[in-house]
Structures are given as C-alpha cells and as structure tokens.
Amino acid sequence: MELWLVRHGETLWNREGRLLGWTDLPLTPLGEAQARALKGRLPALPAYASDLQRASRTAALAGFQAVPTPALREIHFGLLEGALWEALEAPYKEAMLRFQGFAPPGGEALEAFQERVLGFLEGLKTPAVLFTHGGVIRAALRALGEDGLIPLGGAVALDWPRRVLDRLA
C-alpha cells in the first residue's frame, strides 16, 4: 500500500538544535515556505496529520485537509523536551542515534513510541499522505530495514509494509 510520509517544515527549536516532541510550536517563515513548496508534488490521497500545529499547518499549506491524528505525534521527550542536542548527556545521544533503548525521564520510551506509530500504520487500509515528524518517519523506515532522517519539509514514499519507493527532499 502506498504511503507518503511528510516531515513538517522548520520550527524555531529545529533551527536551534533543540529536542522537539510534544511542545506545540508554529512553523518559522522558512518552515511555511518548505510546506508551500510541497503543493502539487504529493499525490491526491486521503491525508492524516499529527495533531501538533507544525504538522497540521504543513498539511494545510501543502493543499491538504488532513485528519488530526495524535498517533502521528513525535516521541514525548519528557524532561529532555527543549534540551539542546549538543548539551545532552552522551548516553541519551547514543540511544537516540542507535534508535534503541531510549527512555527519556518523564517521557515516552522508544519502544512504546514505535508501537504507537506502527500500530497506526498497520491499521491503515487505503493509500494516504501522512504529515508528521522526523521520529515517526524514522520508525517507519526502520520497520522496513532502512534508517535515516528526512529533511524538514521532505517526504518519503513507501510501499507499506514492503519497501521504500522514493524520497522527496
């Protein structure tokens, strides 16, 4: 089944290198331009978006009326929310880079996050465009045996649950 996973446009915390999970920040002007640049480049399929404004606004600027979907939220970073990547303790950085064993204090363990995301994807019955976050896209890619980050305002097309079809940056 064809799924397009779209990463939201830039926010201030993305630009500053801060961990951004459930904090509901708006897009920067660059983020809005990244979202508008998607218009006409994505297929006309039903759309879902994380209920956080950076994803829902990306969907709207890209020309979609997306169904708000909490399951598509980024991981909840708990007490690490807003922390600068450069200031993080080494064990947290290593777990995030490995995408394994990450459990932020007061937040969502990576395993629970992956179950939430993959449970939603497995429940989809028709092709769709999903406006979401970097961690959600990484979880889907890893489930297909790949890894990597999609740039802000970028997208990846999947033949779910088989393979990656294309990347739109």
N, C-alpha and C positions, 0 to 999 in steps of 0.2 A: 504494500500500500504506500502510495506517495505521500510523504510528509515534508513540508518545508519548515525548518526551524530558523527563526529570525531573531538575532540578538538586538535588543533595544539600542537606541542611539546614546551618545555620551551624556553623562551627568557630571556635576562638579566633582563628586568623590571619585569617579572613574579617572578624571583628569589628574586628581591629586594623588592617586595610587592608594586609596583607602578601600577597606573591605566594605562592600555594599550588599547587604542581604535584604532585610525586610524594611529598612528605612525607606520611606516613600518620597524620593527626590524627583524633581522635574528634570526634563532634558535641558541641556545647555543650548544656545543657538546653534552650535555645531551639531549637537545631537538631533535637533529638529531638522537641520539640513540633511543629515545622514538618513533620517527617516523619510523625508520627502524624496530623496534620491531612489528609494525603493519603489516608488509609484510606477506602475506599468511593467515592472521587472519580475513580479511574482505572479503565479497562476491565480486565476479567479476561482478559488476554492473556499469552502467554509473556513472561518478563522476563529481562533481562540487566542486569548492573551492573558498573561499574568495579570492579576488584579491590581498590581502596582502601577502608578501613573507613568513611569518611564516606558513600560511595555505597552500599555493601552494607548498612550499618546503616539508611540511609534506606529502602532497599527493604524490609528486614525489618519496620521499624516501620509502613510503608505496607501491610503484609499480603502481601508477595510473597516467594517463594523464587526469587531471581534467580541465573542462571548467572554466576559470576565471569568477567569479560571484560577482560583487560588492554588491548585495543584501545580501550576506552572511558575510559581514563585521561586526565587533564588533560595539557596540554603539560608537558614537563620543563623547568623554568626554570633548571636548571644552577646556576651561581654566583649567579644572582639569586634563587634559592629563599629565601623568608623575608624578602626585602627589603621595606621599606615603600614603598608606591606613591608617597607624597609625596617620598621620598628618591631615587627613580630618576632617572637621567640623562635629559634631555629626548629624545635620540634613541630610547631604549628605550620611553619613554612614547608617543611619536608613532607608532612602528611598531606597538605594541600597540593603540592606538586606531584606527589605519588597518586593523589586522589584515592587515598586508602588510609583508614584509621584516624580520620579527622573527626574530633568531637569537641567543638568549642564550648567553653564553660557557659552554662545557661542558654545554650543554643541547640541546634539540631544536629545530631550525629549524622555523618555522611551516609551510613547505611540506611537510616530512616529516610533521609532526603532522596536517595536513589530509589527506594521502594515507592515513595510518593510519586516521583516523576515517572518511573517505568510503569507503575500501576495505571496512571492516566494514559500513557501512550498505548499500552496494551488494550485499554478499554475503547480506544477509537475504532470506529467501524467504517469510516469513509476517509478519503484523502482530505488533507487540511493544511492550512498555514498556521503556524504557532508562533506568536510573538512572545518572547521570553528572555532568558538571562544566560550568561556565559556558563554557569554551573549546570544548568538544565541541559544545555546543548552538549556539554562535555559528558554528562551522564549518559545521554543517548548514544553519543559516538563510542564511548567505552563499551556499552552494551553490544555494539556491532564490531568490537575488536579493534577499534581505532581510538585515537586520542587527539587532543589539540584544542586550541581556543579559536573561536571565530571572532574576527574583529567587530568592534561596535558598529552597528548598522549593517552587519554582514548576515549571510544566510547559508544554510546547508540543506540540500535536498537528499532525503533518504528514501530508500525502498524498505520501509519498516516491515518486519524486523530483519531484513536480509543484509543490506549493504548501503554504503554512501554512494549517491549518484552524482552529485555536483556540489560545488561551492560557489557562492556569490559573495564577493568581497567588495 
